[in-house]
Amino acid sequence: MARGPRVSPNLSQVYRLAPDRALIERWPQPPMIPNLLRSVMTSLGFAQSGGRTLPAPPQPWRASAWQSLGWTRTASWALFCALGLYVLFCYGDVALSNDEPVQHTYGQLLLDFYRSGFDDRFAFGYKNLYLYGGLFDLVAAWLASALDVQGASVWELRHLLSGLFGLFGMVAVWRLGRHIASEKVGVAAAVLLGLTGAWTGALFTHTKDVPFAAFMTWALYYTVRIAPLLPRPPLALALKLGLAIGAAFGMRVGAVFAVMYVLATLGMALLLTAPAGLRAKIEFAGRSVLALLPAAAACLAVSALCWPWAVMDLGHLAEAAHTFSHFSFGMFTVLDGQTLALDQVPGRYLPTYFLVRMPEVLLAGLGALAWWGVAAARHWRPAAPEDRRRALVLFPVLLALLFPLGFAWLKAPPLYNGLRHFLFIVPVAAVLAACGWHLAWRALFRRPLMAWAVVATLAGLCLAQATLLLRLHPYEYVAYNTLFAGGTAQASTRYESDYWSTSLREAAGELNDFVRREGRTVREPYQVAVCAEGAQAAAYLSPQFRVTRDWRRADFFLSTTQLDCHNALKGDVIGRVQRVGATLSVVKDRRNLPSWLRNPR
């Protein structure tokens, strides 16, 4: 009987071929663990069986639809249509966040700088905002001016724009997953990222962190594309890499991480793919650097446009980096139930928040990938050019997750707000987790029952996480996992919760309704103390209220539970904003308090 079709152990080719059942039934079955390892290794081309090609592995029941490229592309379009609809219909649900008023002012000042012909330089002395790039704020200010958007509508415009930047970043995640593995992995990566509350909940309000993460992901994608093409990458790819890194610098100085990834990848290329011999390696490095000079020029141009202060002096970039690695604004954060000043934050802060914030479905994928990594290290063939090329492609992706975590652990920078300042590692984690789930499926491909158990586990975890995010809406960014944090309700008292104070919009609505139900007529507006930025409450309070800084005289008190601020003033609790058992903010009536109970704590 003729043997079944032979294919090279290339993932995309394996997926397109149907199995020969007679061949599958006769194929010898080695012990389970070696079989799993060989299946995983051959699926990614890291190993072959005695140098010969393998027949197509068996397909689980009804798997052909998902193995169809047409169905996969349909899934991609459906996913991004759904994500686009989410952005368009939900951007108005979120409230004004802490820093948005000053950030928008910074954008207006940058706009004035350009409109004045570079004469108006007030932007470069405004608070400490000049230490940040202004790409997003500049675009938002220009749009608000061009469209004549005023008042509260400005914040909705910013939220929509931030959501679109986030969607742009999810496209980068999809393309990165598709490039290093397959389009199925790209779809899975985008889904996992969408199910991560630290990302989805930040989509509209983290107007520096989300765009920055999006540009960093695009920079990583082009780094991965360029890596195997060194020392002669196409000019178009080099320019796109430079534009992505320049846009990241246009948000904040943390884009230096992207530059480090490029340099480290160049160094790895010298080890893995450059010709042998010192002279040949020097020539390889020189040609690579010359080929990447257009990327440097594009990066500088975009950075100068979006962050002009950074290029006004050679030392400004270093000044910004030093400031943000040593600053202390008298702020506090929470870790494992302890309130810490910024100069007391330990090195484990970022890794701990990563473990407690990432959903179980993402952590499980990373665990599967780690298991595969051990197997790959044992079976890797250093002399095989294909293995070296694949290692070079995976290197910057692994580096983009592990290096920031290691840097934070060893350097212990003054961090706060949990993952916020390192949000750019979350898209990378989603891509790697999708690879882990894919490899788990491939490893069990010969055992349909176990393979479908993996699918059921994945579906169950995704459904549980989606249900949690729906219950938290629009505060998805306070989500914590059950595995390491004990769930969102328990974690809300042990870790950072609503640090952006976005629940004050709902709290202000409850106060409006409470006073409306009373039906009283007052001559002077009620005085409201707010444990957050006053503008965050003033934007949503009715005209019969006025935000005051004199907390002792305040008639009402609005506060989030972040850092126990809701206990700063006494009063009768007349409203709470709660989700899944976690209290995010409270409303207190202080009108009947005696004078000796009115002083702040």
Residue, then its C-alpha position, 0 to 999 in steps of 0.5 A: m500500500a502506498r504511504g501517505p503524503r510526506v511533508s516537511p516539519n513546517l507548521s503551516q504546511v502540516y496544518r493544510l494536509a489531511p491525514d491518511r487514516a490507514l497510515i496513522e493507525r499503523w504508525p508506531q506509537p512510542p512512549m508518551i513523553p518522547n512522543l509529545l516532545r517529538s511532536v512539539m519539536t517537529s511541529l516547529g521545525f526544531a527536530q526531525s526524526g532521523g533526518r527523514t520527514l514525517p507524515a501529517p499527524p492525525q487530526p482530532w474530530r472536526a478539526s479540519a475547519w480550524q485548520s482551514l486557512g479560510w476559516t482562520r482568516t474569517a476568525s481574524w476578521a470577526l475578532f477585529c470587527a468585534l474589537g472595533l465594535y467594543v471600542l466604538f460602543c464602550y469608550g463613552d462608559v469610562a470616566l475621566s482619569n487622574d492625569e488627563p486634565v494636565q496631559h491634555t493641557y500639555g498637548q495644547l501647549l505643544l500645539d501652541f509651540y508649533r503654531s507660534g513658530f517654536d517661540d512659545r516654549f511654556a510646554f517645556g516648563y509645565k509641571n514635569l510633563y516635558l519629561y514625557g513625549g507628547l504624541f498622544d496629547l498632541v494628536a488629541a489636542w489637535l483633533a479637539s481644536a480641528l473638530d471644535v470639541q469642548g467641555a466634557s466631550v474632550w475626554e470622550l474624544r481622548h478615550l476614543l482615540s486611546g481605544l483606537f491606539g489600543l486596537f492598533g496595538m492588538v493588530a500588532v499582537w496578531r501580526l506578531g503571533r502570525h509571523i512567529a507561528s501561524e495566523k491561528v496563534g495570532v488570533a489566539a494572542a489577540v483574544l488572550l490580550g482582549l481577555t486581560g483586564a490589565w489591558t482591556g480595562a486600560l484601553f480608554t483611560h491609560t492614554k500614555d501607557v496603552p499607545f506606548a505599549a502599542f508602539m512597543t509591540w509594533a517595534l518588536y514585530y519589526t525587530v522580529r521581521i528584520a532579525p533573520l534578514l540581517p545584514r541586509p534587511p529591506l529598507a522598508l522594514a528598517l524605516k518601519l522599525g524606526l517609525a515604531i521606535g520613534a513613536a514609542f519615544g514620542m510617548r516616553v523614554g521607556a522606548v529605550f527598551a526597544v532600542m536594547y532589543v534591537l541591539a541584543t538581537l543584532g548581537m544574537a545574529l552575530l552568534l547564530t547566523a553570521p559567517a564564521g571568523l572574526r573578519a566575517k563577523i565584523e563585516f556582518a555587524g558593519r553591514s547590519v549597522l549601515a542597513l539600520l541607519p535609516a531606522a535611526a533617522a526615522c526614529l529621530a525624526v518622529s521623536a523630535l516631532c512628538w517630544p521636541w524637548a528631548v532633542m533640544d539638548l544631548g543630555h535631555l534623554a538621559e535626564a528623563a531616564h534618570t528622573f523616572s528611575h529615581f523619582s519620588f513624589g511622596m506617593f505610596t503604593v500597595l503590595d501584599g496588603q502593605t502600604l509602601a512609599l515609592d523608595q521602599v518598593p522592593g524588586r519583586y513588585l513588578p513580577t508580583y503584580f504580573l503574577v496576580r494581574m494576568p488571567e489564569v488562561l494567560l498564565a497557563g499558556l506561559g506555563a506550557l511554553a516554559w515546559w516546551g522551552v525545556a524540551a527545546a533546549r534539550h533537543w536544539r541542534p546548534a549546527a542546524p541553520e534552521d534551528r539557529r534562524r528560528a532561535l533568532v526569531l524567538f529571541p527578541v520576543l522572549l527578551a521583551l518579556l523577561f528583560p523588563l521583569g528581570f530589570a525591575w527585580l534587580k534595579a527595584p525602580p520606584l514603581y506604583n499603580g501595579l503594572r501600569h508603567f510596564l503595560f507594554i509587556v502584557p501584549v508580549a505575554a499574550v503572544l507567548a501564551a498563545c504559542g504555549w496553548h498552541l504547542a500544548w495542542r500540537a503535543l497532544f495531537r495524536r491523542p484526540l481525547m487529550a487534545w480536546a481536553v486542552v481545547a475544553t480547558l482553554a474554552g472554560l478559562c476564556l469563558a470564566q475570564a470573559t464573565l469576570l470582565l463583563r461583571l467588572h465593566p467598566y472597571e476591568y482594569v481592577a481584575y485580579n486572578t484567583l490563582f495567585a491573588g485570591g480573586t478581585a474582591q480579596a485582592s482589592t484590599r491587598y493590591e492597587s485597585d481603582y488607582w485611576s479613580t474612574s469609579l467616581r463617575e458612578a459615585a457622583g451619579e449616586l450622590n446626584d440621585f440621593v439629593r434629588r430624592e431628598g427634594r430639598t431646596v438649598r441656597e448655596p451649593y453643597q460642598v463636596a470633598v473628593c479624595a482624587e482630582g477634583a475635576q474627576a467628580a466636578a465633571y459629573l456632579s449636578p450644578q447643586f454641588r461644588v468641589t471644595r478643598d476645605w474638607r472639614r466644611a464638606d457636606f459630602f465626601l466622595s472617595t475611592t477605596q484606594l490606599d484607604c482614602h475613604n476612611a480619611l473623613k467620617g460620615d454616613v455611607i449613602g452609596r457604594v460602587q461595587r463589583v464582584g464583591a469589591t468596593l471601589s468607591v464610597v459616598k458619605d453624607r457629613r451634614n449631620l456630623p458634630s464639629w469634633l468629628r469633622n476633622p480629616r484623619 
